[in-house]
Amino acid sequence: MNREFHPYASLWTTVSQWKTDNPKWLNGKWEELDAISADKFVEDGIKTLASAFKFFKEKELVNIYKIA
């Protein structure tokens, strides 16, 4: 069951973190930007989303794939 749920949870948490952090990255003070953390999030997020996309495509979950 965990294997089937993991892509959904990963997609949800990655998007949630993006929505929280993105305004800070775009509008925050330059001196307060944690570039290492932001870079790590982007690299990890790309891998996470690619894995989720692959899962949804293989399962032919077209509506979820479009949302992702």
DRENZA-542068 format. One line per field, with one value per atom (N, C-alpha, C, O, CB): residue in three letters; atom name; x, y, z. Coordinates in pm, 1 decimal, always signed. Atoms other than C-alpha are relative to their C-alpha. Glycine has a CB too. Layout:
setor: ALA; ...
sefi: CA; ...
east: X; ...
north: Y; ...
up: Z; ...
This chain:
setor: MET; MET; MET; MET; MET; ASN; ASN; ASN; ASN; ASN; ARG; ARG; ARG; ARG; ARG; GLU; GLU; GLU; GLU; GLU; PHE; PHE; PHE; PHE; PHE; HIS; HIS; HIS; HIS; HIS; PRO; PRO; PRO; PRO; PRO; TYR; TYR; TYR; TYR; TYR; ALA; ALA; ALA; ALA; ALA; SER; SER; SER; SER; SER; LEU; LEU; LEU; LEU; LEU; TRP; TRP; TRP; TRP; TRP; THR; THR; THR; THR; THR; THR; THR; THR; THR; THR; VAL; VAL; VAL; VAL; VAL; SER; SER; SER; SER; SER; GLN; GLN; GLN; GLN; GLN; TRP; TRP; TRP; TRP; TRP; LYS; LYS; LYS; LYS; LYS; THR; THR; THR; THR; THR; ASP; ASP; ASP; ASP; ASP; ASN; ASN; ASN; ASN; ASN; PRO; PRO; PRO; PRO; PRO; LYS; LYS; LYS; LYS; LYS; TRP; TRP; TRP; TRP; TRP; LEU; LEU; LEU; LEU; LEU; ASN; ASN; ASN; ASN; ASN; GLY; GLY; GLY; GLY; GLY; LYS; LYS; LYS; LYS; LYS; TRP; TRP; TRP; TRP; TRP; GLU; GLU; GLU; GLU; GLU; GLU; GLU; GLU; GLU; GLU; LEU; LEU; LEU; LEU; LEU; ASP; ASP; ASP; ASP; ASP; ALA; ALA; ALA; ALA; ALA; ILE; ILE; ILE; ILE; ILE; SER; SER; SER; SER; SER; ALA; ALA; ALA; ALA; ALA; ASP; ASP; ASP; ASP; ASP; LYS; LYS; LYS; LYS; LYS; PHE; PHE; PHE; PHE; PHE; VAL; VAL; VAL; VAL; VAL; GLU; GLU; GLU; GLU; GLU; ASP; ASP; ASP; ASP; ASP; GLY; GLY; GLY; GLY; GLY; ILE; ILE; ILE; ILE; ILE; LYS; LYS; LYS; LYS; LYS; THR; THR; THR; THR; THR; LEU; LEU; LEU; LEU; LEU; ALA; ALA; ALA; ALA; ALA; SER; SER; SER; SER; SER; ALA; ALA; ALA; ALA; ALA; PHE; PHE; PHE; PHE; PHE; LYS; LYS; LYS; LYS; LYS; PHE; PHE; PHE; PHE; PHE; PHE; PHE; PHE; PHE; PHE; LYS; LYS; LYS; LYS; LYS; GLU; GLU; GLU; GLU; GLU; LYS; LYS; LYS; LYS; LYS; GLU; GLU; GLU; GLU; GLU; LEU; LEU; LEU; LEU; LEU; VAL; VAL; VAL; VAL; VAL; ASN; ASN; ASN; ASN; ASN; ILE; ILE; ILE; ILE; ILE; TYR; TYR; TYR; TYR; TYR; LYS; LYS; LYS; LYS; LYS; ILE; ILE; ILE; ILE; ILE; ALA; ALA; ALA; ALA; ALA
sefi: N; CA; C; O; CB; N; CA; C; O; CB; N; CA; C; O; CB; N; CA; C; O; CB; N; CA; C; O; CB; N; CA; C; O; CB; N; CA; C; O; CB; N; CA; C; O; CB; N; CA; C; O; CB; N; CA; C; O; CB; N; CA; C; O; CB; N; CA; C; O; CB; N; CA; C; O; CB; N; CA; C; O; CB; N; CA; C; O; CB; N; CA; C; O; CB; N; CA; C; O; CB; N; CA; C; O; CB; N; CA; C; O; CB; N; CA; C; O; CB; N; CA; C; O; CB; N; CA; C; O; CB; N; CA; C; O; CB; N; CA; C; O; CB; N; CA; C; O; CB; N; CA; C; O; CB; N; CA; C; O; CB; N; CA; C; O; CB; N; CA; C; O; CB; N; CA; C; O; CB; N; CA; C; O; CB; N; CA; C; O; CB; N; CA; C; O; CB; N; CA; C; O; CB; N; CA; C; O; CB; N; CA; C; O; CB; N; CA; C; O; CB; N; CA; C; O; CB; N; CA; C; O; CB; N; CA; C; O; CB; N; CA; C; O; CB; N; CA; C; O; CB; N; CA; C; O; CB; N; CA; C; O; CB; N; CA; C; O; CB; N; CA; C; O; CB; N; CA; C; O; CB; N; CA; C; O; CB; N; CA; C; O; CB; N; CA; C; O; CB; N; CA; C; O; CB; N; CA; C; O; CB; N; CA; C; O; CB; N; CA; C; O; CB; N; CA; C; O; CB; N; CA; C; O; CB; N; CA; C; O; CB; N; CA; C; O; CB; N; CA; C; O; CB; N; CA; C; O; CB; N; CA; C; O; CB; N; CA; C; O; CB; N; CA; C; O; CB; N; CA; C; O; CB; N; CA; C; O; CB; N; CA; C; O; CB; N; CA; C; O; CB; N; CA; C; O; CB
east: +82.1; +0.0; +87.8; +56.8; -94.1; -89.7; +285.0; +54.8; +69.1; +114.9; -55.5; +425.2; -99.6; -59.8; +39.7; +103.5; +94.8; -30.2; -66.1; -127.6; +32.2; +46.5; +115.2; +92.6; -39.5; -118.9; +401.8; +1.9; +31.7; +123.1; -2.3; +376.1; -97.9; -67.2; -31.8; +97.8; +63.7; +52.5; +44.7; -134.3; -53.1; +222.1; +118.8; +130.8; +41.4; -116.8; +544.2; -41.3; +12.5; +91.3; +49.6; +358.5; -60.8; -32.0; -104.4; +67.8; +146.6; +100.0; +90.0; -96.5; -94.0; +435.9; +95.2; +131.2; +79.9; -89.4; +661.1; -70.0; -12.4; +49.4; +75.4; +393.1; -28.8; -20.1; -132.0; +27.2; +303.2; +123.3; +113.5; -46.0; -122.3; +663.0; +33.4; +78.4; +117.4; -24.6; +699.5; -87.1; -38.8; -27.2; +90.7; +391.8; +38.5; +13.7; -143.0; -42.3; +531.8; +129.1; +140.1; +18.5; -133.0; +890.7; +13.8; +93.6; +101.0; -15.2; +844.8; -14.3; +68.7; -101.2; +8.2; +723.0; +123.0; +166.2; -125.9; -121.2; +1022.6; +117.0; +195.6; +35.5; -110.5; +1261.2; -13.1; +86.1; +5.4; +21.2; +1105.1; -6.8; +35.2; -125.9; +26.0; +1019.6; +78.0; +73.2; -144.3; -73.4; +1242.3; +126.8; +167.5; +34.1; -125.6; +1554.4; +111.7; +121.5; +35.1; -110.7; +1859.4; +89.8; +134.2; +82.4; -90.3; +2066.2; -56.9; +17.8; +30.2; +64.7; +1812.4; -23.9; -71.6; -131.3; +22.0; +1798.8; +99.5; +220.4; +11.6; -84.2; +1931.1; +15.6; -62.0; -62.0; -18.2; +2064.9; +25.4; -21.3; +114.6; -29.4; +2192.0; -128.1; -150.1; +100.2; +127.4; +1852.2; -91.0; -154.3; -69.7; +83.3; +1671.2; +48.7; -32.0; -0.7; -57.3; +1906.7; -29.5; -65.5; +151.7; +28.7; +1863.5; -147.1; -180.2; +37.1; +142.1; +1486.2; -30.9; -105.1; -81.8; +25.5; +1486.7; +52.6; -17.3; +65.4; -56.4; +1716.8; -82.7; -115.5; +145.9; +80.0; +1520.6; -140.9; -197.6; -6.7; +134.2; +1189.8; -9.0; -107.1; -45.1; -1.8; +1283.5; -1.5; -75.7; +124.1; -4.7; +1367.0; -132.9; -183.9; +114.5; +125.9; +1053.4; -113.1; -190.2; -34.7; +107.6; +823.0; +17.0; -82.0; -6.1; -23.3; +985.3; -45.9; -105.6; +149.3; +42.6; +924.7; -152.7; -211.7; +61.9; +146.3; +562.7; -61.6; -157.7; -48.7; +51.1; +503.9; +6.5; -88.4; +79.5; -18.1; +640.8; -104.4; -164.2; +142.5; +98.2; +416.8; -139.3; -207.5; -1.3; +134.0; +101.0; -16.6; -123.8; -29.9; +6.8; +181.9; -9.4; -88.9; +122.9; +3.0; +251.1; -134.2; -181.4; +112.6; +130.5; -74.6; -115.5; -232.2; -18.2; +98.0; -253.3; -101.5; -220.9; -72.4; +82.2; -387.3; +12.5; +78.0; +44.1; -17.7; -420.8; -40.1; +30.4; -80.7; +44.9; -616.1; +99.2; +124.9; -136.3; -97.7; -364.3; +130.2; +194.3; +24.7; -120.7; -75.1; -10.2; +87.5; +23.4; +19.3; -221.5; +13.1; +71.5; -136.4; -9.9; -252.0; +145.8; +193.7; -86.1; -140.6; +103.6; +82.0; +203.4; +54.6
north: -118.0; +0.0; +126.2; +223.6; -1.2; -114.7; +238.6; +32.4; +149.3; -26.5; -20.2; +189.2; +72.1; +153.6; -135.1; -62.6; +294.0; +143.1; +228.4; -84.6; -130.9; +594.3; +99.4; +220.1; -14.6; -85.4; +729.8; +108.0; +223.0; -85.5; -105.5; +913.3; +113.9; +230.4; -59.7; -102.9; +1096.6; +88.4; +211.1; -64.5; -74.1; +1196.6; +86.0; +200.5; -96.8; -74.3; +1303.6; +121.4; +230.6; -90.2; -110.9; +1516.7; +106.7; +225.5; -49.7; -93.1; +1673.9; +79.5; +201.9; -75.7; -69.5; +1755.9; +90.1; +197.8; -101.1; -82.4; +1886.3; +127.9; +236.4; -78.8; -118.1; +2120.0; +91.0; +213.2; -41.5; -79.5; +2231.9; +79.8; +198.4; -90.8; -70.3; +2317.2; +108.7; +217.0; -99.3; -99.8; +2498.0; +123.2; +236.3; -59.4; -112.3; +2710.8; +80.4; +200.9; -49.7; -69.4; +2797.8; +78.1; +193.9; -99.1; -59.5; +2872.8; +96.0; +189.6; -108.3; -81.5; +3029.6; +150.4; +226.8; -42.7; -144.7; +3370.7; +54.6; +167.3; +30.6; -42.4; +3387.0; +14.2; +108.3; -100.9; -3.9; +3311.7; +120.3; +185.1; -130.2; -107.0; +3567.6; +139.4; +237.3; -26.0; -130.9; +3846.5; +28.6; +140.1; +13.2; -18.6; +3794.4; +81.4; +111.9; -133.4; -74.5; +3983.7; -91.9; -207.6; +59.3; +76.3; +3868.8; -59.0; -173.2; +88.9; +42.5; +3844.3; -116.5; -190.1; +117.1; +105.0; +3606.6; -127.7; -227.1; +50.5; +116.3; +3364.6; -110.1; -87.3; +38.5; +116.5; +3019.8; -73.7; -163.6; -94.0; +52.1; +2933.4; -150.1; -219.5; +71.5; +143.7; +2589.4; -79.6; -180.1; -32.6; +66.9; +2488.1; +7.7; -91.3; +62.0; -16.5; +2629.1; -89.6; -153.2; +146.2; +83.8; +2450.2; -147.6; -221.6; +23.3; +139.3; +2121.4; -33.4; -140.5; -26.0; +23.2; +2157.8; -17.8; -108.3; +115.7; +8.3; +2218.1; -131.7; -198.2; +119.2; +126.3; +1921.5; -119.6; -207.3; -16.0; +110.4; +1687.7; +1.0; -104.2; +7.8; -12.0; +1820.8; -50.6; -115.0; +142.5; +48.7; +1749.8; -152.7; -213.4; +53.7; +146.9; +1389.7; -56.7; -154.7; -46.5; +46.8; +1348.5; +10.1; -84.2; +80.3; -18.6; +1492.0; -89.7; -139.4; +144.7; +91.0; +1289.7; -141.1; -209.9; -0.9; +132.1; +974.4; -8.4; -108.3; -32.6; -1.2; +1071.4; +0.9; -71.9; +122.2; -3.4; +1157.7; -138.7; -184.2; +101.0; +133.6; +820.5; -97.2; -174.1; -52.5; +87.5; +639.7; +24.0; -70.6; +22.2; -31.3; +822.8; -36.4; -80.6; +147.6; +33.7; +770.7; -151.4; -199.3; +55.7; +146.4; +397.2; -57.0; -156.2; -61.9; +45.6; +356.6; +54.5; +26.2; +42.3; -61.5; +551.8; +85.0; +83.9; -107.6; -92.3; +802.1; +138.4; +228.2; +2.8; -116.8; +1071.2; +128.9; +229.1; -15.9; -122.0; +1322.0; +46.5; +166.3; -21.8; -34.9; +1312.6; +43.5; +138.7; -119.2; -37.1; +1325.3; +143.0; +217.7; -97.7; -135.5; +1642.1; +101.8; +208.4; +13.2; -90.9; +1803.4; +13.7; +123.8; -51.2; -0.9; +1706.3; +78.8; +91.4; -143.0
up: +0.0; +0.0; +0.0; -68.7; +120.7; -5.5; +81.4; -138.4; -174.4; +97.5; +134.3; -267.2; -91.7; -174.9; -61.7; +81.4; -424.9; +47.2; -34.0; +3.4; -55.6; -193.5; -11.6; -19.3; +144.5; -3.5; -202.8; -109.0; -76.8; -13.0; +102.3; -539.7; +29.6; +4.5; -135.9; -34.3; -423.1; +113.5; +106.2; +39.9; -114.6; -91.6; -41.9; +1.7; +112.4; +46.5; -262.7; -81.8; -63.6; -82.7; +80.9; -514.8; +91.0; +76.2; -103.7; -89.9; -240.9; +83.9; +91.5; +91.4; -88.0; -6.5; -78.5; -30.9; +81.6; +81.4; -284.4; -44.7; -37.1; -122.3; +43.3; -418.6; +118.7; +107.0; -68.7; -119.7; -67.1; +42.3; +74.0; +114.8; -37.8; +13.2; -102.5; -65.0; +13.0; +104.0; -321.5; +23.6; +17.0; -140.2; -21.3; -248.9; +123.4; +127.7; +13.1; -120.4; +94.1; -23.4; +16.9; +114.1; +13.9; -7.7; -117.8; -111.2; -13.9; +119.9; -351.4; +26.3; -23.1; -102.4; -25.9; -225.1; +74.7; +50.3; +80.8; -71.8; +12.0; -97.0; -86.7; +112.1; +95.0; -273.6; -93.4; -126.7; -81.2; +97.2; -505.4; +62.0; +0.4; -75.8; -58.1; -264.1; +127.4; +179.3; +28.0; -123.9; +37.7; -19.5; -131.6; +59.8; +5.2; +123.5; -49.1; -8.3; +139.3; +58.3; -71.0; +108.0; +96.5; -93.4; -106.2; +247.8; +81.7; +146.1; +91.7; -78.9; +405.1; -79.8; -25.0; +54.4; +85.2; +113.2; +34.1; +37.0; -148.4; -25.3; +198.1; -133.3; -165.7; +112.2; +135.6; -145.8; -1.6; -91.9; -67.9; -3.6; -46.5; +19.0; -48.6; +112.7; -24.7; +89.3; -122.6; -159.4; +121.5; +118.9; -215.1; -112.9; -180.7; -45.2; +104.6; -453.2; +27.0; -64.5; -10.2; -36.4; -266.4; -23.4; -74.4; +147.1; +21.7; -273.6; -148.7; -186.7; +57.6; +144.7; -650.5; -55.9; -132.4; -74.1; +50.3; -719.9; +46.4; -33.6; +46.6; -53.2; -492.5; -58.7; -88.3; +152.9; +55.7; -623.2; -142.1; -179.3; +5.1; +138.1; -983.0; -1.9; -79.1; -75.4; -6.4; -895.3; +49.3; -5.1; +92.3; -57.7; -685.7; -101.3; -118.9; +125.8; +97.6; -951.3; -121.3; -174.9; -44.3; +113.1; -1229.8; +34.5; -48.4; -39.5; -44.6; -1029.4; +7.6; -33.6; +136.7; -9.0; -960.6; -139.5; -164.5; +80.8; +137.0; -1329.2; -63.3; -127.1; -84.8; +57.5; -1431.0; +55.4; -19.7; +28.8; -63.6; -1180.7; -58.3; -97.7; +152.3; +48.9; -1293.4; -147.0; -188.4; +20.2; +141.9; -1660.4; -18.8; -99.7; -74.7; +11.3; -1615.2; +44.6; -11.0; +83.0; -50.0; -1421.2; -83.9; -56.9; +145.9; +88.9; -1697.1; +76.8; +46.8; -79.7; -77.8; -1443.7; -64.4; -11.5; +152.0; +85.1; -1706.8; +71.2; +59.8; -127.3; -66.3; -1496.9; +105.5; +117.2; +63.3; -102.0; -1213.9; -67.2; -22.6; +96.0; +74.5; -1460.4; -52.8; -48.2; -116.6; +50.3; -1613.2; +112.2; +92.7; -67.6; -115.0; -1269.3; +41.6; +68.5; +119.3; -40.5; -1182.3; -99.5; -83.3; +12.6
